[in-house]
Amino acid sequence: MADIGIYLDHQASAPPSPTVLSAMMPFISGIYANPHSDDHAAGWAASDAVEAARAHVAGALGAETGEIVFTSGATEANNIAILGVAEAATDRRAIVVGAIDHKSVLAPARALGRRGFKVHIAPVDDDGAIDLAVLGDLVNDDTLLVSIGAVNNEIGSVQRLADISRICRDAGALLHSDATQGLAWGAVDVEAAGVDFASVSAHKAGGPKGVGALFVSSTSADRIAPVIHGGDQENGLRPGTLPTPLCVGFGAACTDLPDEDGIERWREVTDHLLAGLRGAIPGLRLNGAPSPRHPGNLSVLLPDGDAAAVVARLQPRLAVSRGSACTSGTPEPSHVLRAIGLSAVEAERTIRLSTGPGTRIEEVERAVALIAAAVRAT
């Protein structure tokens, strides 16, 4: 196995815990029946395991078990939510999305624009918070759906979903949120947030890759239609055979999330990393608000140089991400960083580091030394 060094890219994908791996193994090596086979005991066992996992996912989101639809991940869940609401629409023709939302939200919204829907972009301030006054002006009686991410994947900013929900309710609009980056630290309670739909991925929270879920509120279930067709699985909204081991792993991850004390320790390790970077690299700047913020996120702007060269020099000793996106092999400045006011050059000087609940102080101290040396050498 290759040596990946110190891993500080948990927001891209978090390592599965021993609890998750242990829970999955029986359904990889022994209980391999189709969970939709209802004629025999093997199928019943697989189905029972999937339903237990569904209950665990629901519990982590503050939802009812029947409100959870399993998907292949948040990208699929985002597409089902946005395109599915449009498919079921009878009158309203406007969509509002956040300027710093994930591309799996922005892309289906643009697809609806090509179908004649009006698509509005809700701006953010320099800290990455949605401008609620502008959002209030954008949302009206023609607005079908508003989609705002709960926690940003690049700069860690946390949105005021309850306030956004009130704006939507006043106009009769539905609210969807990509809550993927909030799941790992219990930052999303769908009832308290007042969302109609919410998307999550297991692998951002210590579960396996290839599985996620869409929360569909029981009060809004009649406002969404399937966008892919086949069997009647997942209440007819997402056809196809469910991957029992992945669902089980997802459920196990949702029972293994850090408690309040664990989240506070997590945040302290991240703060220690930031303090070390500031001391070692004069002029380094934090992107986004210090608080509220994802407990493991640091998006930092280097005083000079090129983030790509720094990240390359760190390999294979340290896993971090650049602050710019890459689409079809063509590098482009991050739309998130541009939306909070950074220039294209500044976006290319940005690095994202993301710790996990188990990241150790000695790891971040070593990371500081490695990054400082890489910056000096580029």
C-alpha positions in Angstrom: 0.0 0.0 0.0 1.3 3.5 -0.9 2.3 5.8 1.9 -0.1 8.8 1.9 1.6 10.6 4.7 -0.3 13.0 6.9 -3.9 13.2 5.8 -5.5 16.7 6.0 -8.1 16.4 3.3 -11.1 15.1 5.3 -13.6 17.3 3.6 -12.8 15.6 0.3 -13.2 12.2 1.9 -12.9 11.0 5.4 -11.4 7.6 6.4 -13.9 5.0 7.5 -13.8 4.1 11.1 -13.2 0.5 12.4 -16.9 0.5 13.4 -17.9 1.2 9.8 -15.6 -1.5 8.3 -16.7 -4.1 10.9 -20.4 -3.4 10.2 -19.9 -3.8 6.4 -17.9 -7.0 6.3 -20.7 -9.5 6.9 -22.6 -8.0 4.0 -19.6 -8.2 1.7 -18.6 -11.7 2.5 -21.7 -13.5 3.7 -25.1 -11.8 3.5 -25.0 -11.0 -0.2 -28.7 -11.3 -1.1 -30.5 -8.5 -2.9 -32.4 -6.5 -0.2 -35.4 -6.3 -2.6 -35.7 -10.1 -2.8 -38.7 -10.6 -0.5 -39.3 -14.4 -1.1 -36.5 -15.7 1.1 -34.8 -15.2 4.4 -31.5 -14.1 2.9 -33.3 -11.2 1.2 -35.2 -10.4 4.4 -31.9 -10.2 6.3 -30.4 -7.8 3.8 -33.6 -5.7 3.8 -33.6 -5.5 7.6 -30.0 -4.3 7.6 -30.8 -1.6 5.0 -33.8 -0.4 7.0 -31.8 -0.3 10.2 -29.2 1.8 8.4 -31.9 4.1 7.1 -33.0 4.7 10.7 -29.5 5.6 11.7 -29.1 8.1 8.9 -32.5 9.6 9.7 -31.5 9.9 13.4 -28.3 11.8 12.4 -30.4 14.3 10.5 -33.3 14.7 12.8 -35.6 13.1 10.3 -38.1 10.3 10.2 -37.0 6.9 8.8 -39.4 7.1 5.9 -38.1 10.4 4.8 -34.7 9.0 3.8 -34.0 8.0 0.2 -30.7 6.2 -0.4 -28.7 7.5 -3.4 -25.2 7.0 -4.7 -24.1 10.2 -3.0 -24.9 13.9 -2.6 -24.3 14.7 -6.3 -27.1 12.3 -7.3 -29.3 13.5 -4.3 -28.8 17.2 -5.4 -29.8 16.3 -9.0 -32.9 14.4 -7.9 -34.0 17.2 -5.6 -33.5 20.1 -8.0 -34.6 18.3 -11.2 -37.3 16.3 -9.5 -39.0 19.4 -8.0 -39.0 21.0 -11.4 -40.4 17.8 -13.0 -43.3 17.9 -10.5 -43.9 21.7 -10.9 -47.1 22.9 -12.4 -46.8 26.7 -12.2 -43.8 28.4 -10.6 -40.8 28.8 -12.9 -38.0 30.3 -10.9 -35.0 28.7 -9.0 -32.6 30.4 -6.6 -29.2 28.9 -5.8 -26.3 30.1 -3.7 -23.3 31.7 -5.3 -20.9 29.4 -3.4 -22.9 26.2 -3.8 -21.4 22.9 -5.0 -21.2 22.4 -8.8 -23.7 19.5 -8.4 -26.2 22.1 -7.4 -25.3 24.8 -9.9 -25.1 22.4 -12.9 -28.7 21.0 -12.6 -29.9 24.6 -12.0 -28.3 25.7 -15.2 -29.9 22.7 -16.9 -33.3 24.0 -15.8 -32.3 27.4 -17.2 -31.9 25.8 -20.6 -35.4 24.4 -20.2 -36.9 27.8 -19.7 -36.7 28.2 -15.9 -35.4 31.5 -14.5 -32.3 30.9 -12.4 -31.2 33.5 -9.9 -27.9 33.4 -8.0 -28.0 34.5 -4.3 -24.8 36.4 -3.5 -22.6 36.1 -0.4 -20.6 38.5 1.7 -16.8 38.3 2.1 -17.2 35.7 4.8 -19.3 33.4 2.6 -22.7 34.1 4.3 -25.8 34.5 2.1 -27.0 38.0 1.9 -30.5 37.5 3.4 -31.7 40.9 2.3 -30.9 40.2 -1.4 -32.3 36.6 -1.0 -35.5 38.1 0.2 -35.7 40.2 -2.9 -35.0 37.3 -5.2 -37.6 34.9 -3.6 -41.2 35.7 -4.7 -44.4 34.0 -5.7 -42.8 32.7 -8.9 -40.0 30.9 -6.9 -40.3 27.1 -7.0 -37.2 26.1 -5.2 -34.3 27.7 -3.2 -31.2 25.6 -2.8 -28.5 26.8 -0.4 -25.7 24.6 1.0 -25.6 24.3 4.8 -21.8 24.3 5.1 -19.4 25.2 2.3 -17.0 22.6 1.2 -14.2 25.1 0.4 -14.3 27.8 3.1 -16.3 26.1 5.8 -18.9 28.9 6.1 -22.2 27.9 7.8 -25.5 29.3 6.5 -28.4 30.5 8.6 -30.8 27.9 7.2 -33.7 28.7 9.7 -33.7 32.3 8.5 -33.5 31.2 4.9 -36.4 28.8 5.5 -38.6 31.7 6.8 -38.0 33.7 3.6 -39.0 30.6 1.6 -42.1 29.9 3.6 -43.3 33.5 3.4 -43.1 33.2 -0.4 -44.4 29.6 -0.6 -41.2 28.3 -2.1 -39.5 25.0 -1.3 -36.1 24.8 0.3 -33.3 22.3 -0.5 -29.9 22.2 1.2 -26.7 20.3 0.3 -25.9 19.3 3.9 -23.0 17.1 3.0 -20.3 19.0 4.9 -22.6 19.3 8.0 -23.2 15.6 8.6 -19.8 14.8 10.1 -20.3 17.2 13.0 -24.1 17.1 13.5 -24.5 20.6 12.1 -27.8 19.8 10.3 -31.2 19.2 12.0 -33.7 19.2 9.2 -36.6 20.0 11.4 -34.9 22.9 13.1 -33.5 24.2 9.8 -37.0 24.0 8.2 -35.8 22.4 4.9 -37.9 20.4 2.6 -35.0 18.4 1.1 -31.4 17.8 2.1 -28.6 15.9 0.5 -25.7 14.0 2.2 -22.8 11.7 1.3 -21.5 9.0 3.6 -17.8 9.4 2.8 -17.6 12.9 4.1 -18.5 11.6 7.6 -16.4 8.4 7.9 -18.7 6.2 5.8 -18.0 4.4 2.5 -17.8 6.0 -0.9 -20.7 5.4 -3.3 -23.7 6.0 -1.0 -25.6 9.0 0.1 -29.1 10.1 0.9 -31.8 12.6 0.1 -34.0 13.7 2.9 -37.6 14.2 1.5 -39.9 15.8 4.1 -43.2 14.0 4.4 -45.0 17.3 3.9 -43.2 17.9 0.6 -43.1 14.4 -0.8 -45.8 15.2 -3.3 -43.8 18.1 -4.7 -41.0 15.9 -6.2 -41.0 13.4 -9.1 -38.5 10.8 -10.2 -36.0 11.8 -12.9 -34.7 8.3 -13.6 -37.1 5.4 -14.0 -37.1 1.7 -13.4 -38.4 -0.2 -10.3 -40.3 1.2 -7.4 -37.4 1.2 -4.9 -37.0 4.1 -2.5 -40.7 5.1 -2.8 -40.3 5.2 -6.6 -38.0 8.2 -6.4 -34.7 6.4 -6.9 -35.0 3.1 -8.7 -32.3 0.4 -8.7 -30.9 -2.2 -6.3 -29.5 -0.8 -3.1 -25.9 -1.6 -2.2 -26.5 -3.3 1.1 -22.8 -3.1 2.4 -22.6 0.6 1.6 -26.0 1.4 3.2 -24.9 -0.5 6.3 -21.6 1.3 6.4 -23.4 4.7 6.1 -25.7 3.8 8.9 -22.8 2.7 11.1 -21.0 6.0 10.4 -24.0 7.9 11.6 -23.8 6.1 14.9 -20.1 6.9 15.3 -20.2 10.7 14.9 -18.3 12.8 17.4 -20.1 14.2 20.4 -19.9 17.8 21.6 -16.7 17.3 23.5 -15.2 15.5 20.4 -16.2 18.4 18.2 -14.6 20.9 20.5 -11.3 18.9 20.6 -11.5 18.7 16.8 -11.9 22.5 16.6 -9.0 23.0 18.9 -6.7 20.9 16.7 -7.7 23.0 13.7 -7.2 26.2 15.6 -3.7 24.9 16.6 -3.0 24.3 12.9 -4.0 27.8 11.9 -2.0 29.4 14.7 1.1 27.4 13.6 0.7 28.4 10.0 0.3 32.1 10.9 3.4 31.9 13.0 5.4 30.1 10.3 4.2 32.0 7.2 3.9 35.8 7.9 1.1 37.3 5.9 -1.0 34.1 5.6 -4.7 34.9 5.6 -7.8 32.9 6.5 -10.6 32.8 3.9 -14.1 33.0 5.3 -15.4 33.8 8.7 -13.6 32.4 11.8 -17.0 31.5 13.2 -19.4 29.9 12.6 -17.3 27.5 10.6 -16.8 23.8 9.9 -14.6 22.5 12.8 -12.1 21.0 10.5 -11.9 23.6 7.7 -9.0 26.0 7.0 -8.9 27.8 3.7 -5.7 29.9 3.7 -4.4 32.4 1.3 -0.6 32.3 0.9 1.1 35.7 0.8 2.7 34.9 -2.5 3.7 31.9 -4.7 1.5 29.3 -6.3 -0.6 26.8 -4.4 -0.3 24.1 -7.0 3.5 24.2 -6.7 3.3 24.1 -2.9 0.9 21.2 -2.9 3.0 19.3 -5.4 6.1 19.8 -3.4 4.4 18.4 -0.3 3.7 15.0 -2.0 3.6 12.3 -0.7 4.2 13.5 2.8 1.1 15.6 3.2 -2.4 15.5 1.7 -4.1 18.9 1.2 -6.1 20.5 -1.5 -5.6 23.5 -3.7 -8.2 26.3 -3.5 -9.1 26.1 -7.2 -11.3 23.7 -9.1 -10.5 21.6 -12.2 -13.2 20.8 -14.8 -12.4 18.4 -17.6 -8.7 18.9 -17.1 -8.9 22.7 -17.4 -7.8 24.6 -14.3 -10.1 27.5 -13.4 -10.3 29.8 -10.4 -12.7 28.6 -7.7 -16.1 30.1 -8.1 -16.4 30.0 -4.3 -13.3 32.1 -3.8 -14.2 34.5 -6.5 -17.7 34.9 -5.0 -16.2 36.1 -1.6 -14.1 38.7 -3.4 -10.7 37.0 -4.2 -9.1 37.7 -7.5 -8.1 34.9 -9.8 -4.5 35.2 -8.7 -5.5 35.1 -5.0 -7.6 32.0 -5.7 -4.6 30.3 -7.2 -2.6 31.1 -4.0 -5.2 29.4 -1.8 -4.8 26.0 0.0 -7.6 24.1 1.8 -6.6 22.0 4.8 -9.2 19.9 6.5 -8.6 18.0 9.7 -10.8 15.1 11.1 -12.1 14.2 14.5 -9.1 11.9 15.0 -6.3 14.3 13.7 -3.6 14.6 16.3 -1.7 17.7 17.5 1.6 16.2 16.5 0.3 15.7 12.9 -0.7 19.3 12.5 2.6 20.5 13.9 4.5 18.4 11.4 2.1 19.7 8.7 3.0 23.3 9.6 6.7 22.5 9.2 6.2 20.8 5.9 4.0 23.6 4.5 6.4 26.4 5.6 9.3 24.6 4.0 7.4 24.1 0.8 6.4 27.7 0.7 10.0 28.9 1.2 11.1 26.5 -1.6 8.7 27.8 -4.2 
